[in-house]
């Protein structure tokens, strides 16, 4: 178990180093940062002054080392747009993004698990094929288009839900549904395949021979084993949702980390962009590591792999 966790931890560190390099490189490939910060009306002397003040005249390896060392110590720099520490901006908005991701995951699990059970119990029937179409629609439908469709239908025409902001709890409903829709296909397929395998196993046949009810067999015996991989994959799906919240928060004007990233990209506030990429990647890597640990606990065979 210790060797397994050590290997996963080393892999997580390597992924984070890669993210650091990519986040740094992408901001530099976008153009001359000094020119972007100075603005279109700046003179050549202004650009030179900004390049020197922000250390952009130094070699790229030196800039990267300075940023990586500072980030490792918790200093993510200062925002050029807000004139404030980057970590303070992220910490203020992170709860909205995390809450949105948890709500989206809750919607996804509440939808995917029952549908997966129904599809497995009616394998090969019209109901199974109809439920399977949900996965195709979820994979094909762009999240921003679904968000706009919900805004028009439930926000403007029916006026049941607010179209922006999270001043009340119902502000999370539509963006949570949009996030959930992208995660439902993977969770549904996993639940269906796990239930099909469980329902065809020997211990289920024994339970049926003992005269146990269908609900008891499905919920107490088959689902317990089929849900194990679903629980671990849900942690990874949560990481996807947090990263995908950038589009959703922009559509619904939610002032979370995703909206902060969009504002920073549009205003060339590269310290914030780098920090958001780093923070979201760190959360995703942490959730992936948690999923690996859960898999190892639930399936001892993985510990020797």
Helices and strands as residue ranges (DSSP letters): H 2-29, H 33-38, H 44-53, H 60-72, H 86-121, H 126-140, H 143-150, I 151-157, G 169-172, H 173-199, H 202-209, H 214-216, I 217-222, H 223-252, H 257-266, H 270-298, G 300-304
